[in-house]
Structures are given as C-alpha cells and as structure tokens.
Amino acid sequence: MDEESRSLTERLRQESGASPAFEHLLAIGDQDELAEVLTAPGQPLWARELAAFRLGLAGDRRAFESLVLLLNHRDPPRCASAAHALARLRDPRTARAAAALATNELRVAYALHPVRLLVALRAPESVPALITTLERRLRPHDPYRRVALACVEGLGALGDARARRVLTEALAHPALAEAAVHALARIPEQQPS
C-alpha cells in the first residue's frame, strides 16, 4: 500500500466512524461490487470515494466520473486522492478533464491538484493548460499563488519550449521568480535553423 492509499484509508476510516461498512468496502475484491457503490442511492461520500479510488488504482474506467468530481472537490485531501487514482487509471479522458478544471476561472481555488495531475500525465493538453492557467495568475494581486507556483514548477518539469515566454513573465513576480529561474533552466535552448 503506497502513502496516498494509507492516507486515504486512515482519513476515510475516521470519516466513517470506523464502521463495519467501511471495513467491508475496504475488503471487497470484486470490482463489480465496488462499481455498484458508485451508483447506489444513499451511499455516503466516504464510501463513494473509497470505491472510486480502489477502482481507479485497478484501472477500472467506471471510476472516471466519480474521480473527476472528487478532483474538483473543495476538500484538498479528496482532490489529492482523486488525482493519485486518476494518474493510475490511464483513461484517455483524464487529461482533457484535468485541463478543463485547471483552466476554469470559476474554480481556480481548487485548481492545484488538476495542475499537478496534468504534470504527472505529461499529455498533449498539459502544457497549453498550464500556460493558460499561469498567464491568468500573473495579474496583479492574484490570490492563487500556490496554483501559479505549481504551474511554474510543472512547466519546468515538462521542459517544453512553448512555456519560455510565460515563465519569463513570471520572473517579474517575487513569489514566483526563483521557481521560474529553475523552470527556465530546464527548458532546452532552441537550436538555430
């Protein structure tokens, strides 16, 4: 069991009040039974999250919609767990969904984990979405510095030359300047043609 799985298990065990239903759901080996939890009426959020997480780690794409909803949740630990499972799900829709969440200005307060997921996925949508999100965060007095910093670091990790312009602009922002220097250093110099 990896660290994210341990963290989720302990968090949801507490949230469920260590109920027998939680232990049963944790022990289920049948993916069809887990998938039923996602659509059964009256299921608590902790049960849906646990089922979606376990299905996601198993590569079962029936978890996709639930995990995307959790990725956009107001509770950061739920977002982190959903991002972890989505990265392992290998569903081709994941990058598009993460890009839509990362660039949604109405939900920018919850964009940190979609941004990190885009970096982990290294998908064609990743760099354009991170550039768009970072450009919006470079406005004066923008309160979402953690999202901006994740974009800067992510663009550095991806090393795509398309990010050079926005990373250069980030140098003018004291909270981002050091990370932008490191990110720019990771982008290969363009070769003259």
C-alpha positions as CSV (number, residue, x, y, z in Angstrom):
1,M,0.0,0.0,0.0
2,D,1.5,3.3,-1.0
3,E,1.5,6.5,1.1
4,E,-1.5,8.0,-0.7
5,S,-3.5,4.8,-0.2
6,R,-2.6,4.7,3.5
7,S,-3.5,8.4,4.0
8,L,-6.9,7.9,2.2
9,T,-7.7,4.7,4.2
10,E,-7.0,6.4,7.6
11,R,-8.9,9.6,6.6
12,L,-11.9,7.7,5.4
13,R,-11.8,5.2,8.3
14,Q,-12.2,8.2,10.7
15,E,-14.8,9.9,8.5
16,S,-16.9,6.6,8.5
17,G,-16.6,6.3,12.3
18,A,-14.6,3.1,11.7
19,S,-17.9,1.5,10.7
20,P,-18.2,-2.2,9.7
21,A,-19.4,-0.9,6.3
22,F,-16.1,0.8,5.8
23,E,-14.1,-2.4,6.7
24,H,-16.3,-4.4,4.3
25,L,-15.8,-1.9,1.5
26,L,-12.1,-2.0,2.1
27,A,-12.0,-5.8,1.9
28,I,-14.1,-6.1,-1.3
29,G,-12.2,-7.8,-4.1
30,D,-14.9,-7.7,-6.7
31,Q,-14.7,-4.7,-9.0
32,D,-18.3,-5.0,-10.0
33,E,-19.4,-4.8,-6.3
34,L,-17.2,-1.7,-5.9
35,A,-18.7,-0.1,-9.0
36,E,-22.2,-0.6,-7.6
37,V,-21.2,1.6,-4.7
38,L,-20.7,4.5,-7.2
39,T,-24.3,4.4,-8.4
40,A,-26.2,3.0,-5.5
41,P,-28.6,5.6,-3.9
42,G,-27.9,6.8,-0.3
43,Q,-24.1,6.0,-0.3
44,P,-22.1,8.3,1.9
45,L,-19.3,10.3,0.3
46,W,-16.6,8.4,2.0
47,A,-18.0,5.1,0.5
48,R,-18.1,6.5,-3.0
49,E,-14.6,8.0,-2.6
50,L,-13.1,4.7,-1.4
51,A,-14.8,2.7,-4.2
52,A,-13.7,5.2,-6.9
53,F,-10.2,5.3,-5.5
54,R,-9.8,1.5,-5.5
55,L,-11.3,1.1,-8.9
56,G,-9.1,3.9,-10.3
57,L,-6.0,2.1,-8.9
58,A,-7.2,-1.1,-10.5
59,G,-7.5,0.7,-13.9
60,D,-11.3,0.3,-14.0
61,R,-12.7,3.2,-16.0
62,R,-16.1,3.1,-14.3
63,A,-14.4,5.2,-11.7
64,F,-13.6,8.1,-14.1
65,E,-16.6,10.3,-13.5
66,S,-16.5,9.9,-9.7
67,L,-12.8,10.6,-9.6
68,V,-13.2,13.8,-11.7
69,L,-15.9,15.1,-9.4
70,L,-13.6,14.4,-6.4
71,L,-10.7,16.1,-8.2
72,N,-12.9,19.2,-8.2
73,H,-13.9,18.9,-4.5
74,R,-13.4,21.7,-2.0
75,D,-11.6,19.4,0.3
76,P,-7.8,19.2,-0.7
77,P,-7.3,15.7,0.6
78,R,-10.1,14.4,-1.6
79,C,-8.6,16.2,-4.6
80,A,-5.2,14.7,-3.9
81,S,-6.5,11.2,-3.6
82,A,-8.6,11.6,-6.8
83,A,-5.5,12.9,-8.7
84,H,-3.5,10.0,-7.5
85,A,-6.1,7.5,-8.7
86,L,-6.7,9.3,-12.0
87,A,-3.0,9.3,-12.8
88,R,-3.0,5.5,-12.5
89,L,-6.4,5.0,-14.2
90,R,-4.9,5.6,-17.7
91,D,-8.2,6.8,-19.1
92,P,-7.7,8.9,-22.2
93,R,-10.3,11.4,-21.0
94,T,-8.3,12.3,-17.9
95,A,-6.0,15.0,-19.4
96,R,-8.9,16.8,-21.0
97,A,-10.9,16.8,-17.8
98,A,-7.9,18.0,-15.7
99,A,-7.2,20.7,-18.3
100,A,-10.8,21.9,-18.1
101,L,-10.6,22.0,-14.3
102,A,-7.2,23.7,-14.2
103,T,-8.3,26.5,-16.6
104,N,-11.8,27.1,-15.1
105,E,-11.6,30.6,-13.6
106,L,-14.7,30.0,-11.5
107,R,-13.0,27.0,-9.8
108,V,-9.4,28.3,-9.7
109,A,-9.3,28.0,-5.9
110,Y,-9.4,24.2,-6.5
111,A,-7.0,24.1,-9.4
112,L,-3.9,23.0,-7.6
113,H,-4.4,19.2,-7.9
114,P,-5.6,19.3,-11.5
115,V,-2.5,21.3,-12.3
116,R,-0.3,18.7,-10.6
117,L,-2.2,15.9,-12.3
118,L,-1.5,17.5,-15.7
119,V,2.2,17.5,-15.0
120,A,2.1,13.8,-14.0
121,L,0.2,12.9,-17.1
122,R,2.6,14.7,-19.5
123,A,-0.3,14.7,-22.0
124,P,-0.7,16.9,-25.1
125,E,-3.2,19.0,-23.1
126,S,-0.7,19.6,-20.2
127,V,1.5,22.4,-21.4
128,P,-1.2,24.6,-23.1
129,A,-3.4,24.3,-19.9
130,L,-0.6,25.1,-17.6
131,I,0.4,28.1,-19.7
132,T,-3.2,29.4,-19.8
133,T,-3.6,29.0,-16.0
134,L,-0.3,30.6,-15.2
135,E,-1.0,33.6,-17.6
136,R,-4.1,34.3,-15.6
137,R,-2.3,34.1,-12.3
138,L,0.2,36.7,-13.3
139,R,-2.3,39.5,-12.8
140,P,-1.6,42.0,-10.0
141,H,-2.8,40.9,-6.6
142,D,-3.9,37.4,-7.7
143,P,-4.6,35.4,-4.6
144,Y,-3.8,32.0,-6.1
145,R,0.0,31.9,-5.7
146,R,0.1,28.2,-4.9
147,V,-1.6,27.4,-8.2
148,A,0.8,29.8,-10.0
149,L,3.8,28.2,-8.4
150,A,2.5,24.7,-9.3
151,C,2.2,25.8,-12.9
152,V,5.7,27.3,-12.9
153,E,7.2,24.1,-11.4
154,G,5.2,21.9,-13.7
155,L,6.2,23.8,-16.8
156,G,9.8,23.4,-15.8
157,A,9.3,19.7,-15.2
158,L,7.7,19.3,-18.6
159,G,10.5,21.2,-20.3
160,D,8.5,22.4,-23.2
161,A,9.9,25.5,-25.1
162,R,6.3,26.9,-25.5
163,A,6.4,27.8,-21.9
164,R,9.5,30.1,-22.2
165,R,7.5,33.3,-22.7
166,V,5.1,32.9,-19.7
167,L,8.0,31.7,-17.5
168,T,10.0,34.7,-18.4
169,E,7.0,36.9,-17.4
170,A,6.8,35.0,-14.1
171,L,10.3,36.3,-13.3
172,A,8.8,39.7,-12.5
173,H,6.7,38.2,-9.7
174,P,8.8,37.9,-6.5
175,A,6.8,34.8,-5.2
176,L,7.5,33.0,-8.5
177,A,10.9,34.3,-9.6
178,E,13.1,31.7,-8.1
179,A,11.0,28.8,-9.3
180,A,10.8,30.5,-12.8
181,V,14.6,30.7,-13.0
182,H,14.8,26.9,-12.2
183,A,12.0,26.1,-14.7
184,L,13.6,28.1,-17.5
185,A,16.9,26.4,-16.8
186,R,15.2,23.0,-17.5
187,I,13.9,24.1,-21.0
188,P,16.3,23.3,-23.7
189,E,17.7,26.2,-25.7
190,Q,16.2,26.5,-29.2
191,Q,18.7,25.4,-31.9
192,P,19.1,27.9,-34.8
193,S,17.7,26.5,-38.0
